[in-house]
Amino acid sequence: MNRQILKTEQKALEINLNDKIYGTFAEIGAGQEVARNFFQVGAAAGTVAKTMSAYDKTYSDAIYGGKNAGRYVSEKRLFKMLEHEYRLMEERLEDLRSDSCFFAFADTVQAINYARTIKGNGWMGLRFQCIPGGFYNDLVLHVRMLDKNNRQQQEAIGILGVNLIYAAFMYRGTPEEMIVSLMDGLKSRIKIDMVRISGPDLDNIDNRLLSLYLVKHSLTDVAMFDNEKKSIHASEFLYKKNLMVVRGNFKPPTVVSVDAFKTSFNQFLNESEATEENSELIAEITIENLTRDYELDENDYLDRADMLCALGHKVIISNCTNHQGLIDYLKDYKIQQLGLVIGAIEIQEIFKKRYEKNKNGRLLVAFGEIFTQNIRVYVYPAKFGSKDDLLTVDSMQIPEGIKFLYSHLKEQKQIVAVEGFDKSLLDIIPSEILKDLRTLGNSSWEKALPPELVLIIKEKNAFGYLPLKKDKSIQNISSNDASYF
């Protein structure tokens, strides 16, 4: 990616001088910093039809949706703003400016307050035409501000708004550049943890790739999409809910993966106050598991994503090599009970590594960071050694110096064994299945996968499945692929 990085003023002026781009600005909660950037550089009359800000809740409700319109800093409120402002543009100017690409920009933001009880976050979006008279498209994002005072956060929102508008009109043909450009002039000042794009002119952009780019380029450590392949944000569906996360390689998801999801989640519901209505089950893939020889394979990522979406799961893509990063991210959303499903081999390694790294001082702190009151780790067993040996919560090899802590965590039921699993499935190893599906004429792998995934693999030639390939097999399986589910 070889892109010239422009200053905020250059971007704003270039938009202003483009007589085909014309629209409105509606900003709530952090001043009118985005519009101000366009006014300051000059020639704003060529771009700005209207600016407004409805700070008073009564005014805001009257314009955008009534007393029961929900939270003011939310995706729902953002779309009410976009819908209202864009409709007015069309109603009032469609005949007068038929040669213009209309847009409506909106943001609804909570900047940091004096008491520091609000850290700073918000929603920002653009509804825009790619061609005059065409259908509209939407580009929306969620931002977390990191500056330590209100004025700096307002400035950051102003810069981000200019970046968003410029990216929509100038980089929409190159989605990765579009995502990276959002951070121009904002290094270490914000995190963007959701971007979603939709519309008839942008149907070719896969939102799951946008989530990947956010994490890949360190705009966030955590991004999410649902089983309909749409980018989603934790604040809109996880707030004060219960959550179970299954981290795995999912290359490919096998019937073992399905069993791990089902049995663990049922146990989670039975052992806590969680109900199916107020709980979510999500799969997690890490960047580390997608990287081979320092290269990230987008097709491999989309293959795994397709499989998990087909199984009906929402997905987290993260840069959290350990679980602590994910736990820290979720704190803002007041998760009631958090369950983490971890394979027995992985949890054994976690204990060994943390012990070796912290045995000279921070041992209790290192484990206390993960095992807080509302977190329970569910350990899914694995086969090892002879045919009937299982690696479980009770048979793991824990370093002598930490056995007391491990016993305490088991007694407090912060580490529990997954019960009710199907032992007959434990001979299935995904890395072996991967080798089999990459081997010409070998169909033995099919019985290890849910039927709907077998069809997808054959239709897409996913994971290197090439039935017409002349080579006998492709056996280069990375160590990153050696996961139990």
C-alpha positions in Angstrom: 0.0 0.0 0.0 1.7 3.2 -1.2 -0.5 6.1 -0.3 0.3 9.8 0.0 -0.9 10.9 3.5 -2.7 14.3 3.3 -3.2 16.8 6.1 -6.7 17.4 7.4 -6.7 20.9 5.7 -5.7 19.4 2.4 -8.5 16.9 2.5 -11.1 19.4 3.5 -10.0 21.9 0.8 -10.0 19.2 -1.9 -13.6 18.3 -1.0 -14.6 21.9 -1.0 -13.2 22.5 -4.4 -15.1 19.5 -5.9 -18.3 21.0 -7.1 -19.9 17.6 -7.4 -19.9 17.0 -3.6 -22.6 18.8 -1.6 -24.2 18.1 1.7 -25.1 18.8 5.4 -23.5 18.3 8.8 -25.3 17.4 12.0 -23.1 17.1 15.0 -24.0 16.3 18.6 -21.8 16.1 21.7 -18.4 17.4 20.6 -19.0 20.8 19.1 -19.2 21.3 15.4 -15.6 20.4 14.8 -16.1 18.5 11.5 -17.9 21.4 9.8 -15.4 23.8 11.2 -12.6 22.2 9.3 -14.4 22.7 6.0 -15.2 26.3 6.9 -11.6 27.2 8.0 -10.0 26.1 4.7 -12.2 28.3 2.6 -14.5 27.6 -0.4 -17.0 25.9 1.9 -19.9 27.3 0.0 -19.2 24.7 -2.6 -19.7 21.8 -0.1 -21.8 22.9 2.9 -25.6 23.2 2.5 -26.3 23.3 6.2 -24.7 22.7 9.6 -26.6 22.1 12.8 -26.3 20.8 16.4 -29.2 19.9 18.6 -27.7 19.6 22.1 -30.9 20.0 24.1 -32.6 16.6 24.3 -36.0 18.1 23.7 -34.9 19.7 20.5 -33.0 16.5 19.5 -36.1 14.4 20.1 -38.3 16.8 18.2 -36.0 16.6 15.2 -34.8 13.0 15.3 -37.4 10.8 16.9 -39.5 11.6 19.9 -39.2 10.9 23.7 -38.8 7.1 23.3 -36.1 7.3 20.7 -33.6 5.4 22.9 -30.0 6.3 23.9 -28.6 9.5 22.4 -25.1 8.1 21.7 -26.1 5.0 19.8 -26.2 3.6 16.3 -30.0 3.9 16.3 -29.8 7.7 17.0 -27.1 8.1 14.3 -29.3 6.5 11.6 -32.2 8.7 12.6 -29.9 11.7 12.1 -28.7 10.4 8.7 -32.2 9.6 7.5 -33.6 13.0 8.5 -30.8 15.1 7.1 -30.5 13.2 3.8 -34.2 13.2 3.2 -34.2 17.0 3.6 -31.3 17.3 1.1 -33.3 15.3 -1.5 -36.6 17.1 -0.9 -35.1 20.6 -1.1 -32.3 20.4 -3.6 -32.8 17.4 -5.8 -34.2 19.5 -8.7 -31.9 22.5 -8.1 -28.6 20.5 -8.0 -29.2 17.4 -10.1 -25.5 17.3 -11.1 -24.3 16.9 -7.4 -23.5 13.9 -5.3 -25.4 14.5 -2.1 -24.2 13.6 1.4 -25.4 13.8 4.9 -22.7 13.6 7.6 -23.7 13.0 11.3 -22.1 12.2 14.6 -23.4 11.7 18.1 -20.6 11.7 20.7 -19.9 11.6 24.4 -16.6 13.5 25.0 -14.8 13.0 28.2 -16.3 14.9 31.2 -14.8 16.8 34.1 -15.2 13.9 36.5 -13.7 11.4 34.1 -16.8 9.1 34.4 -17.2 9.3 30.7 -14.1 8.3 28.7 -15.2 9.5 25.3 -16.9 7.5 22.6 -19.4 7.9 19.8 -20.9 7.1 16.5 -20.2 8.8 13.2 -21.6 8.2 9.7 -22.0 9.4 6.2 -24.9 8.8 3.8 -23.7 9.6 0.3 -24.2 9.2 -3.4 -21.4 7.9 -5.7 -23.1 9.3 -8.8 -25.5 12.3 -9.1 -29.1 11.1 -8.8 -28.0 7.6 -7.7 -29.1 5.6 -4.7 -27.4 6.4 -1.4 -24.8 4.4 0.4 -23.9 4.4 4.1 -20.5 4.4 5.9 -20.7 4.3 9.7 -18.2 3.7 12.4 -17.8 3.6 16.2 -14.9 5.5 17.8 -13.3 5.5 21.2 -11.4 8.7 22.1 -8.2 8.4 24.0 -7.2 12.0 24.6 -7.3 13.1 28.3 -9.3 16.4 27.9 -12.5 17.5 26.3 -10.9 20.0 23.9 -8.5 17.5 22.5 -11.2 14.9 22.0 -13.3 17.5 20.1 -10.4 18.2 17.8 -9.9 14.5 17.2 -13.5 14.1 16.2 -13.1 17.0 13.8 -10.1 15.3 12.1 -11.8 11.9 12.0 -14.9 13.4 10.4 -12.9 14.9 7.6 -11.0 11.6 7.1 -14.3 9.7 6.9 -15.8 12.0 4.2 -12.6 12.0 2.2 -12.3 8.2 2.5 -15.9 7.6 1.3 -15.4 9.7 -1.9 -11.7 9.1 -2.7 -10.8 5.6 -1.4 -14.0 3.6 -1.7 -12.5 1.5 -4.5 -9.7 0.4 -2.2 -11.2 -0.7 1.1 -8.0 -1.3 2.9 -6.7 2.2 2.1 -10.1 3.5 3.1 -9.7 2.0 6.5 -6.1 3.0 7.1 -6.8 6.6 6.0 -9.3 7.1 8.8 -6.3 7.4 11.2 -4.5 10.1 9.2 -3.3 12.7 11.7 -4.7 10.7 14.7 -2.0 8.3 15.8 -2.7 7.1 19.3 -5.6 9.5 19.8 -8.5 7.2 18.9 -9.6 3.6 18.4 -12.1 2.6 15.7 -13.7 -0.7 16.6 -16.4 -0.9 14.1 -16.8 0.1 10.4 -19.7 -0.9 8.3 -20.4 0.0 4.7 -23.5 -0.7 2.7 -25.3 0.4 -0.4 -25.8 -0.6 -4.1 -22.5 1.0 -5.2 -20.5 -0.8 -2.5 -22.0 -4.3 -2.4 -18.6 -5.7 -3.5 -17.0 -4.7 -0.2 -17.1 -7.5 2.4 -17.6 -6.0 5.9 -15.8 -8.9 7.5 -12.6 -7.7 5.7 -13.2 -4.2 7.1 -13.2 -5.8 10.5 -10.0 -7.6 9.7 -8.3 -4.4 8.5 -9.2 -2.6 11.7 -7.4 -5.2 13.7 -4.6 -5.8 11.2 -3.6 -2.1 11.2 -4.1 -1.6 15.0 -7.1 0.7 14.8 -8.5 -1.6 17.4 -7.7 -4.9 19.2 -11.2 -6.2 18.8 -13.8 -6.1 16.0 -17.0 -8.1 15.5 -19.4 -9.3 12.8 -22.6 -11.3 12.9 -23.7 -14.5 11.1 -25.2 -12.3 8.3 -21.6 -11.0 7.6 -22.5 -7.5 9.0 -20.2 -5.5 11.2 -21.6 -5.1 14.7 -20.5 -3.3 17.9 -20.6 -4.6 21.5 -22.4 -1.5 22.8 -25.4 -2.3 20.6 -26.0 -6.0 21.6 -23.8 -6.9 24.6 -24.4 -4.2 27.2 -25.1 -5.8 30.6 -25.6 -9.2 29.0 -23.9 -12.5 29.6 -21.3 -13.7 27.1 -19.6 -17.0 26.2 -16.5 -16.8 23.9 -15.1 -19.9 22.2 -11.6 -19.2 20.9 -10.3 -21.5 18.3 -8.5 -22.0 15.0 -11.6 -23.1 13.1 -9.6 -24.4 10.1 -12.0 -26.0 9.5 -14.7 -26.0 12.2 -15.4 -29.7 12.8 -18.1 -31.6 14.6 -15.8 -31.2 17.6 -16.2 -27.5 17.3 -19.9 -27.8 17.2 -19.9 -30.0 20.3 -17.7 -27.5 22.1 -20.1 -24.7 21.3 -23.2 -26.6 22.2 -22.1 -28.4 25.4 -20.2 -25.5 26.9 -23.0 -23.0 26.3 -25.6 -25.3 27.8 -23.5 -25.7 30.8 -22.9 -22.0 31.0 -26.7 -21.4 31.1 -27.3 -24.1 33.7 -24.5 -23.0 36.1 -25.2 -19.3 36.1 -28.1 -16.9 36.2 -27.8 -16.5 32.5 -30.7 -17.3 30.2 -30.7 -17.8 26.5 -32.5 -14.5 26.0 -29.9 -12.4 27.8 -26.8 -14.3 26.7 -24.6 -14.4 23.6 -22.4 -17.1 22.2 -19.5 -15.8 20.0 -16.5 -17.4 18.2 -13.2 -15.7 18.4 -10.4 -15.8 15.8 -7.1 -14.1 16.5 -4.8 -12.4 14.0 -2.0 -14.7 15.3 -3.9 -17.7 14.0 -4.3 -16.1 10.6 -0.7 -15.2 10.1 1.9 -17.4 8.4 5.4 -16.3 7.6 4.4 -12.8 8.7 1.7 -12.7 5.9 -2.0 -12.5 6.6 -4.1 -14.6 4.2 -7.4 -12.9 3.5 -8.9 -15.8 1.7 -8.1 -18.2 4.5 -9.7 -15.7 7.0 -12.9 -15.5 4.8 -13.1 -19.3 4.6 -13.1 -19.6 8.4 -15.6 -16.7 8.6 -17.9 -18.3 6.1 -17.9 -21.6 8.1 -18.7 -19.9 11.4 -21.4 -17.7 9.8 -22.9 -20.8 8.2 -23.1 -22.4 11.7 -25.0 -19.3 12.9 -22.3 -17.7 15.0 -21.3 -14.1 15.6 -17.5 -13.7 15.3 -14.8 -11.7 17.1 -11.6 -11.0 15.2 -9.0 -9.9 17.7 -5.3 -9.1 18.3 -5.5 -10.5 21.8 -2.8 -13.2 21.9 -3.9 -13.9 25.5 -7.4 -13.6 26.8 -6.6 -10.5 29.0 -6.9 -8.1 26.0 -10.4 -9.3 25.3 -11.4 -9.2 28.9 -10.2 -5.6 29.2 -12.1 -4.6 26.0 -15.3 -6.0 27.3 -15.1 -4.2 30.7 -16.8 -1.1 29.2 -19.9 -3.0 28.4 -20.6 -4.3 31.9 -20.8 -8.0 30.9 -22.6 -9.8 33.7 -21.1 -13.2 33.4 -18.3 -14.1 31.0 -17.5 -17.7 30.0 -14.3 -18.5 28.1 -14.1 -21.9 26.4 -10.5 -23.0 26.2 -9.1 -26.3 25.0 -7.3 -28.4 27.7 -4.0 -28.2 25.8 -4.2 -24.4 25.5 -5.1 -23.8 29.2 -2.2 -26.0 30.3 0.2 -23.9 28.2 -1.3 -20.7 29.6 -0.5 -21.8 33.1 3.0 -22.9 32.2 3.8 -19.7 30.4 2.4 -17.4 33.0 4.2 -19.3 35.8 7.5 -19.0 34.0 7.1 -15.4 33.2 5.9 -14.3 36.7 7.3 -16.7 39.2 9.7 -14.0 40.6 7.0 -11.6 41.8 3.7 -11.0 40.0 2.3 -14.5 40.1 -1.0 -13.8 41.9 -1.5 -10.6 40.0 -0.8 -12.3 36.6 -3.6 -14.8 37.2 -5.9 -12.4 39.1 -6.1 -10.3 35.9 -7.9 -13.2 34.1 -9.8 -14.9 36.9 -12.0 -12.1 38.2 -15.3 -12.7 39.9 -17.6 -12.8 36.9 -15.3 -14.9 34.7 -15.4 -18.7 34.4 -13.1 -20.8 32.2 -14.7 -23.9 30.7 -12.0 -26.5 29.7 -12.8 -28.7 26.8 -10.9 -32.0 27.0 -8.4 -33.4 24.5 -6.9 -36.9 23.8 -3.3 -37.5 24.5 -0.9 -40.4 25.0 -2.6 -43.8 24.7 -5.9 -44.2 23.0 -8.1 -43.7 26.1 -6.1 -41.0 27.9 -7.9 -37.6 28.2 -6.3 -34.3 29.1 -8.8 -32.7 31.4 -9.1 -30.2 34.2 -7.9 -32.9 36.6 -5.1 -34.5 34.6 -3.3 -31.4 33.4 0.4 -31.0 34.2 0.5 -27.8 36.3 3.9 -26.5 37.6 4.5 -27.4 41.2 4.8 -23.7 42.3 1.4 -22.9 41.1 -0.6 -26.0 42.0 -2.0 -24.3 45.1 -3.5 -21.5 42.9 -4.9 -23.9 40.4 -6.6 -25.9 43.1 -8.1 -22.7 44.5 -9.5 -21.7 41.1 -11.1 -25.2 40.7 -12.6 -25.0 44.2 -14.1 -21.6 43.4 -15.4 -23.0 40.1 -13.6 -20.4 38.1 -12.1 -23.3 36.2 -14.5 -26.1 35.4 -14.5 -29.1 33.1 -16.9 -29.1 30.2 -19.4 -31.9 30.9 -21.6 -33.8 28.5 -19.1 -33.7 25.6 -19.1 -36.5 23.0 -16.0 -38.5 23.7 -16.3 -40.4 20.4 -15.4 -37.2 18.6 -12.1 -36.5 20.3 -10.1 -38.5 17.7 -10.9 -35.8 15.2 -7.9 -33.4 14.9 -8.5 -30.4 12.6 -5.0 -30.3 11.3 -5.4 -33.9 10.1 -8.7 -33.1 8.6 -7.1 -30.2 6.8 -4.5 -32.6 5.3 -7.2 -35.0 4.2 -9.3 -32.4 2.4 -6.2 -31.2 0.5 -5.5 -34.7 -0.6 -6.7 -35.7 -4.1 -9.4 -38.4 -4.0 -9.7 -38.4 -0.2 -13.2 -38.0 1.1 -12.7 -39.2 4.6 -12.7 -35.7 6.0 -16.3 -35.2 5.1 -17.7 -37.2 8.0 -15.7 -34.9 10.5 -17.6 -31.8 9.4 -21.2 -30.7 9.6 -22.8 -31.4 6.1 -23.5 -27.7 5.4 -19.8 -26.9 5.8 -18.8 -29.8 3.5 -20.9 -28.2 0.8 -19.4 -24.8 1.3 -15.8 -26.2 1.1 -16.6 -28.0 -2.2 -18.4 -25.0 -3.7 -15.7 -22.5 -2.8 -12.7 -24.8 -2.9 -12.1 -23.5 0.7 -8.9 -24.2 2.7 -7.1 -25.5 -0.4 -9.6 -28.1 -1.4 -8.8 -28.6 -5.1 -10.5 -31.8 -6.3 -8.9 -31.4 -9.8 -5.4 -30.7 -8.6 -2.8 -33.0 -10.1 -0.5 -33.0 -7.1 -1.2 -35.8 -4.7 -1.6 -33.5 -1.7 -0.7 -30.3 -0.1 0.8 -31.1 3.3 2.3 -27.7 4.4 0.3 -27.3 7.6 1.4 -24.5 9.8 1.8 -24.8 13.5 -0.8 -22.1 13.8 -3.3 -24.6 12.3 -2.7 -27.2 15.1 -5.7 -26.3 17.2 -8.2 -28.8 18.7 -11.2 -26.8 17.4 
